[in-house]
Amino acid sequence: MYLFANYLALILSGLSIKEIWINEGVYPCAYSYNIPWYSTVLFWISSINWILMIYGSIAVAAKHTISELKGDYFLSANEAHEEVEKNWLPMVFGTISILLILAFYIVMASIFGLISKIPYIGGLFFSLTYLIHVFGAIFAIFTIFAMLVSLVYSPIIVSSLDEDSMGTVFNAYMIAWRFPAQIIVYNSILIPLVYVCMSLFAFICLAGLKVVNLLFGSSLLLGQNLDKITSTAFSKALPFEVLKKIYPDNLSSLINSFIVNIETSNIYTSDLICSIIIGVFTFFIVLIIISYALSIFSVGQILIFNVFQKRIGVDFLKLNIQHSSFSDDDFNMTNNEETLKGNKDEDLSN
């Protein structure tokens, strides 16, 4: 939705599809242009929807992981989505509630600051309330940390404990208060692991793209024309600027030369259409790589959260165990009931 909404916003602003593709590729940002108000509304709606979709995907991954850890391997994607749709408000409003707490502190601090500007009594008022300001500032710093914890753990808290918004806020503050060092240590292990796994998977995908170019780019098949099409598509679909930021210069340059073979300043309209189609498919591959990294991150956070819960004496894997399908006992009971029913029918016939 973000991609199509931003393209639509830029088209409504007077740009053509060719101009948008050449300038932005599959990563358009309509907000960076001078656009009318309705295009701005499209941009913000698509951006919020994109963030909520990522948040919901993390919650679905958490629901699947928790279900498998409980021994239920038959939870379908539709069932997980239905559970997330029923409980999406606590996932979002838990963090918003903490943000409102921080905003309340800022408002109260501003009021105290205005009172302190009153001549004669302002300095005395500030002196008498000095400890309140100090402890309030400490609480604000802790609230910011709790808000960051809530951003990560709200989907997991709701998916595992079925908490409401207040319960989500309470658990976020509890985790931030009791396990700050563990959060830093565990995530310092998890994030490099996500980085390495994502890099290996991305390299495999890039190798697949290169193999396709080698096979179909020979002079007997599509030849130089394929290089022009795919190079244009890859230059727009692969986030080379992001690669330069998360990888060293020599490695990002190697990836660039590994994929893009030639300069593509001139391209015909028919080849442009082909490059757009290949660019969209390549963008799907990029999304798969990002989803793979998010899934590893989500599973790791669930395991970390399980450790925190066990430290406080709660094992959420043993709470509310509900199987989405028949267990072995149910299957055996059903077979026994069918056997008894068959024997009864035989007795009646005799």
Buried (B, 14 or more C-beta within 10 A) or exposed (E): EBBEBBBBBBBBBEBEEEEBBEEBBBBBEBEEBEBEEEBBEBBEBBBEEBEEEBBBBBBBBBBBBBBEBBEBEEBEEEBBBEBBEEBBEBBBBBBBBBBEBBEEBEEEBEEBEEEBEEEEEBEEBBEEBEEEBEEBEEBBEBBBBBBBBBBBBBBBBBBBBBBBBEBBBBBBBBBBEEBBEBBEEBBEEBEEEBBEBBBEBBEEBBEEBBEEBEEEBEEEEBEEEBBBBBBBBBBBBBBBEEBBEEBEEEEBBEBBEBBBBEEBEEBEEEBBEBBBEBBBEBBEBBEEBBEBBBBBBBBBBBBBBBEBBEEEEBEBBEEEEEBEEEEEEEEEEEEEEEEEEEEEEEEEEE
